[in-house]
Each structure stands twice: as C-alpha cells, then as structure tokens.
Amino acid sequence: MSSGEVDCSNTLEDELDQALPSQAFIYRPVRQRVYFLLLGDCKDGTSTCPAVKEWFVYPGNPLRHPDLVRPLQMTVPGGTPSLKILWLSQEPGVQARRLDTLLACFNLSSSKEELQTVENPFKALCCLLIYLFVQVDTLCLEDLHAFIAQALCLQGKSTAQLVNLQLDYVNSRAVQLGSLLVRGLTTLVLANSACGCPWRMSDFMPWNVFDGKLFHQKYLQSEKGYTVEELLEQNRSRLTKFHNLKAVVCKACMKENRRIVGRTHWNSQHTGRWGRQGPGSHRTSSGYSRSGQGQPWRDQGPGNRQYEHDQWRRY
C-alpha cells in the first residue's frame, strides 16, 4: 500500500489459446474495487484517486513498465463503509456490512442469498465460480462439473493418494483453468483482508478446496463425458452436495443472464471460437462487455491498452 505497486510476474497460461482470458484481466475489476476501498472515497468518482502501478504478466506484456490502474467505484448496499468501520468496529451488524462489501468487490451482491446457503469451505469456491462463469463466456458445464467434483472428492483424499494420482496426459486448457482458480483464491484473500475478514481466511487455502492434479483428472473425465456419479467416484453421499453447489452457481449466473450450457450444446448453436456475440452480450460493472470486441483479453499486445472504463496507460 505504501509504494502503490502490485505485482504478479508469473502465470500458467497458453498464449495461443484465445478462448481463455488472462488472469490479469479477469480479476482486474476486483482489484480495482479493492483499490477504491483502500484509497478512500474520491470526490468526483475515481479521477482524483491515485493510480496503482500493476506489474501483471499477460501475453504481449514484456513487463518493462507497469500498467496504471485506477480504482473502480462499487455499489455496496447501505453505502461503502470506511476502513475504520470495516477493520475496527465491533458494533452489531458490522459483520454483515463486511460481507456486503466483500461481495460488492466481486460484483456479486445479488448472489448473497445463494451463497449464504453454502457451507464452508465451499462458500469461497462458489463465489469464485460464479464470478468466473459470469466473466468468461467460454466456460461450459463440463468445466463447472470438474471444478465442483474435484472440490468434493478432495475432502476424502489423503496426501499419499494425491501424490500417486496418475494422469493420462496434460491438457493445457485444464492447466490454465486450474491456475485461474488459484489466482482467484489469492484475489479473494486480498478482498477479504481489505473488508475486515467477513469469511475465515483458512477457507481460502487451496488445500481445502483445490488440488491441481485432481482437478486435471476430473477435467479429463468430464471432457470424455463421464457421468456425475463417475466424477464423484460412485460416492452417493457427495451427490446431494454436488447438485446443491451446482444449483447455487447456476442460479446466481442466471441472475446475470449467463446460462451455463454443455460444450456439445454450445457448439451446435455457434461456430468459430467461443464467446457470445451480438445482442446477447451485455456490459458488466467493470465497464466492458464480457464478449465480442469489448473483451480486454482479445488481441492483447504492447500499445493496445485502451479500455472503455479507464485509460490504463503505460507508465
């Protein structure tokens, strides 16, 4: 905070895969809202707020200069509380305001009711999945099944079982999806800390909700058309939890006009690379469309950093 710089100089991404955005861009709106929270309420929106220097790696960025990223104003029910309230107040009802602020950082205020029904540690996972599936149109039902199945199966795995897990092959898309979720967990830690920790930090630790190799296995199985029962390793006790978590994510996404469909259904309706086009696209609060020409992860490269909400200029 004192230097005004944030860095993330490594990532696991396929530069040739145009269908999946860089984690630097997916979570930038969340970071911007956290900056708004930390840097204080600016008198005329965000123009007077100091810019934060971000050193985030993404295709076409040689990291010679930081991106100047300005805070993004957010809408919190009842108004945005001050850091003094979020961090120090013990008044009744403050914990609820902390949670409202955390969800507002992810623009998920409308999902509060659904998320409150989820038990720990899956609350954090559902929060990230809702955010990811709303932001990224190219994620499909098979991806959702893999994310949820691995989280549920992880609860019953020993360290030795995970170490000895063997994969048929490595899929670059699965690696990038796993990396996106882990980066989401670190972003959630950032937002949760800024909001006064409405959720337990231990629930965000990857070993509670994510294992890369186990996710890779579930991704490959889901891609091959395995049933939910097979993904859950024929464990019937996990089946109800699976459908409950899936329903929470799908219901929350529907509120944002995001219907999660299977890959086969999607391909039968569209041609070319994934990403909804035309009237179906709409703008998120981050100021750009989630699909089509407005997507900031399309055709990235040096000198191409003009964004609709803010002129993120090279420093």
C-alpha positions in Angstrom: 0.0 0.0 0.0 2.8 2.4 0.8 4.6 2.0 -2.5 1.4 1.9 -4.6 2.6 -1.1 -6.6 1.1 -4.6 -7.1 2.9 -7.4 -8.9 2.1 -10.8 -10.3 5.0 -11.7 -12.6 4.3 -15.3 -13.2 1.3 -17.3 -14.6 0.4 -20.6 -16.2 -1.4 -19.6 -19.4 -1.4 -20.7 -23.1 -0.7 -17.6 -25.1 -2.1 -19.3 -28.2 -5.4 -20.1 -26.6 -7.6 -17.0 -27.5 -10.7 -18.5 -25.9 -9.5 -18.1 -22.3 -8.6 -14.6 -20.9 -5.5 -13.9 -18.8 -6.0 -13.9 -15.1 -4.5 -10.4 -15.1 -7.6 -9.1 -16.8 -10.3 -11.4 -15.3 -9.6 -10.2 -11.7 -8.6 -6.7 -12.5 -12.1 -5.3 -11.8 -12.0 -6.9 -8.4 -8.6 -5.4 -7.6 -9.8 -2.0 -8.8 -12.7 -2.1 -6.4 -10.3 -3.1 -3.6 -8.1 -0.1 -4.5 -11.2 2.1 -4.3 -11.9 0.7 -0.8 -8.3 1.2 0.4 -7.6 4.6 -1.2 -10.7 6.2 0.1 -13.8 7.8 -1.3 -12.8 10.1 -4.2 -14.8 13.3 -4.5 -15.6 13.0 -8.2 -15.8 9.3 -8.8 -12.3 7.9 -9.5 -10.5 10.6 -11.5 -8.8 12.1 -8.4 -7.8 8.7 -6.9 -4.1 7.9 -7.3 -3.4 5.2 -9.9 -1.9 1.9 -8.8 1.1 0.5 -10.6 0.4 -3.1 -11.7 3.1 -5.4 -12.8 1.0 -8.3 -14.1 2.2 -10.7 -16.8 0.0 -11.4 -19.8 0.6 -12.2 -23.5 2.3 -9.3 -25.2 3.4 -7.5 -21.9 7.2 -7.6 -21.5 6.9 -6.0 -18.0 9.2 -3.1 -18.9 6.6 -0.6 -17.5 3.7 -1.0 -15.1 0.1 -0.5 -16.1 -1.5 2.4 -14.3 -4.8 1.2 -13.0 -7.3 3.5 -11.3 -9.8 2.4 -8.6 -13.2 1.4 -9.7 -16.2 2.6 -7.7 -18.5 -0.1 -6.4 -22.0 -0.2 -5.1 -22.4 -1.6 -1.5 -25.9 -1.9 -0.1 -26.3 0.9 2.5 -23.2 2.7 1.2 -19.5 1.9 1.2 -18.2 1.7 4.8 -14.9 3.2 5.8 -11.9 1.1 6.6 -12.2 2.2 10.2 -15.6 0.6 10.4 -14.6 -2.5 8.4 -11.4 -3.1 10.4 -12.0 -1.9 13.9 -15.7 -1.6 14.6 -17.3 -4.2 17.0 -20.8 -2.8 16.6 -23.7 -5.1 15.9 -24.4 -5.6 12.2 -20.8 -4.7 11.1 -20.0 -8.3 10.1 -23.0 -8.2 7.7 -21.6 -4.9 6.2 -18.2 -6.6 5.8 -19.8 -9.4 3.8 -21.8 -7.0 1.7 -18.6 -5.1 0.9 -16.7 -8.3 0.0 -19.4 -9.4 -2.4 -19.6 -6.0 -3.9 -15.8 -6.3 -4.7 -16.8 -9.2 -6.9 -20.0 -7.5 -8.1 -21.9 -10.4 -6.6 -24.3 -8.5 -4.2 -27.2 -10.2 -6.0 -25.8 -13.7 -5.1 -25.7 -13.1 -1.3 -28.8 -15.2 -0.7 -27.5 -18.2 -2.6 -24.0 -18.0 -1.1 -25.4 -17.9 2.5 -26.8 -21.4 2.0 -23.4 -22.9 1.2 -21.3 -24.5 3.9 -17.6 -23.8 4.5 -15.2 -24.1 2.8 -17.3 -24.3 -0.4 -18.6 -20.7 0.1 -15.4 -19.3 -1.3 -15.3 -21.8 -4.1 -18.8 -20.9 -5.2 -18.1 -17.2 -5.0 -15.2 -17.6 -7.4 -17.0 -19.9 -9.8 -19.9 -17.5 -10.1 -17.6 -14.7 -10.8 -15.5 -16.7 -13.3 -18.5 -18.0 -15.2 -20.1 -14.6 -15.4 -16.9 -13.0 -16.6 -15.8 -15.7 -19.1 -18.4 -16.9 -21.7 -16.2 -19.7 -22.9 -16.5 -21.7 -19.7 -19.0 -24.6 -20.1 -21.0 -27.1 -17.9 -18.2 -29.7 -18.2 -15.8 -27.2 -16.6 -18.2 -26.5 -13.8 -18.7 -30.2 -13.1 -14.9 -30.7 -12.9 -14.4 -27.8 -10.5 -17.1 -29.0 -8.1 -16.3 -32.7 -8.4 -12.6 -32.2 -7.5 -13.5 -30.0 -4.5 -15.8 -32.6 -3.1 -13.5 -35.6 -3.8 -10.6 -33.7 -2.3 -12.2 -33.9 1.1 -11.7 -37.7 1.2 -8.2 -37.9 -0.3 -5.0 -38.4 1.6 -1.8 -36.8 0.7 -0.4 -40.2 -0.5 -3.4 -40.7 -2.8 -2.9 -37.2 -4.4 0.8 -37.8 -4.8 0.2 -41.2 -6.5 -2.5 -39.9 -8.8 -1.6 -40.6 -12.4 -2.9 -38.6 -15.4 -3.3 -40.0 -18.9 -2.0 -36.7 -20.4 -1.7 -33.0 -19.7 -4.2 -30.6 -21.2 -3.1 -27.0 -21.5 -6.6 -25.7 -21.0 -7.0 -27.6 -17.8 -3.7 -26.2 -16.5 -4.9 -22.7 -17.3 -8.3 -23.2 -15.6 -6.6 -24.5 -12.5 -4.3 -21.5 -12.5 -7.3 -19.2 -12.9 -9.0 -20.6 -9.8 -5.8 -20.4 -7.7 -5.3 -16.8 -8.7 -8.9 -16.2 -7.8 -8.2 -17.6 -4.3 -5.3 -15.1 -3.8 -7.6 -12.3 -5.0 -10.2 -13.4 -2.5 -7.6 -13.3 0.2 -6.9 -9.7 -0.8 -10.5 -8.6 -0.9 -11.4 -10.5 2.3 -8.5 -8.8 4.1 -9.5 -5.3 2.9 -13.1 -5.9 4.0 -12.2 -6.9 7.6 -12.3 -10.6 7.1 -16.1 -11.5 6.9 -15.0 -15.0 5.9 -12.5 -17.2 7.6 -9.2 -17.0 5.8 -8.5 -20.7 6.3 -11.4 -21.5 3.9 -9.4 -19.9 1.1 -6.4 -22.0 1.4 -6.1 -24.1 -1.7 -5.6 -27.4 0.1 -9.2 -27.1 1.4 -10.9 -26.6 -2.0 -8.4 -27.3 -4.8 -5.8 -29.7 -6.0 -4.3 -29.2 -9.4 -3.7 -32.8 -10.3 -7.1 -34.0 -9.0 -8.8 -31.2 -11.0 -6.9 -32.2 -14.1 -8.2 -35.8 -13.7 -11.8 -34.6 -13.2 -11.4 -32.2 -16.2 -10.2 -35.0 -18.5 -13.0 -37.3 -17.3 -15.7 -34.6 -17.7 -14.4 -33.8 -21.2 -14.8 -37.5 -22.1 -18.4 -37.5 -21.0 -18.2 -39.2 -17.6 -21.4 -39.0 -15.6 -21.7 -37.1 -12.4 -21.7 -40.3 -10.4 -18.4 -41.4 -12.1 -16.8 -38.0 -11.4 -17.8 -38.4 -7.8 -16.2 -41.9 -7.7 -19.6 -43.5 -7.1 -19.8 -41.9 -3.6 -23.5 -41.2 -3.2 -23.0 -39.0 -0.1 -21.3 -36.4 -2.4 -24.1 -36.4 -4.9 -26.5 -34.2 -3.0 -23.7 -31.7 -2.2 -22.7 -31.7 -5.8 -26.2 -30.8 -7.1 -26.7 -28.2 -4.3 -23.4 -26.4 -5.2 -24.1 -26.6 -8.9 -27.6 -25.1 -8.4 -26.1 -22.2 -6.4 -23.7 -21.3 -9.2 -26.2 -21.7 -12.0 -28.9 -19.7 -10.2 -26.6 -16.9 -9.4 -25.3 -16.8 -13.0 -28.8 -16.8 -14.4 -29.4 -13.5 -12.5 -26.6 -12.1 -14.7 -28.2 -13.5 -17.9 -25.5 -16.1 -18.0 -26.8 -19.6 -18.8 -24.2 -22.3 -18.4 -24.6 -24.9 -21.1 -22.7 -28.1 -22.2 -20.0 -28.0 -24.8 -21.9 -30.0 -27.3 -25.0 -27.8 -27.0 -22.8 -24.7 -27.3 -21.0 -25.9 -30.4 -24.4 -26.8 -32.0 -25.5 -23.2 -31.6 -22.4 -21.4 -32.6 -19.4 -21.6 -34.9 -15.9 -20.2 -34.6 -14.1 -19.7 -31.3 -16.2 -19.4 -28.1 -17.6 -16.1 -26.9 -21.1 -14.8 -27.2 -21.7 -12.2 -29.8 -24.3 -9.6 -30.7 -27.4 -8.7 -28.7 -26.7 -11.4 -26.1 -23.7 -9.6 -24.9 -24.0 -7.1 -22.1 -21.8 -4.9 -20.1 -20.6 -5.7 -16.6 -19.8 -3.2 -13.9 -16.2 -3.3 -14.9 -17.1 -1.2 -17.9 -16.5 -3.6 -20.7 -18.5 -6.3 -22.5 -17.9 -9.9 -21.4 -17.8 -10.9 -25.0 -17.0 -9.8 -28.5 -14.9 -6.8 -29.3 -15.2 -5.4 -25.8 -13.3 -8.2 -24.2 -10.0 -6.8 -22.9 -8.2 -10.2 -23.3 -8.7 -10.2 -27.1 -5.6 -9.2 -29.2 -3.5 -8.0 -26.3 -0.1 -6.6 -27.1 2.1 -3.7 -26.5 0.5 -0.4 -27.2 -3.0 -1.9 -27.2 -4.2 -1.0 -23.7 -7.2 1.3 -24.3 -10.2 0.4 -22.1 -13.7 1.9 -22.0 -13.9 2.5 -18.3 -10.5 3.9 -17.8 -7.5 4.8 -19.9 -5.0 2.4 -18.5 -1.8 3.9 -19.8 1.7 2.7 -19.9 3.6 4.3 -17.0 
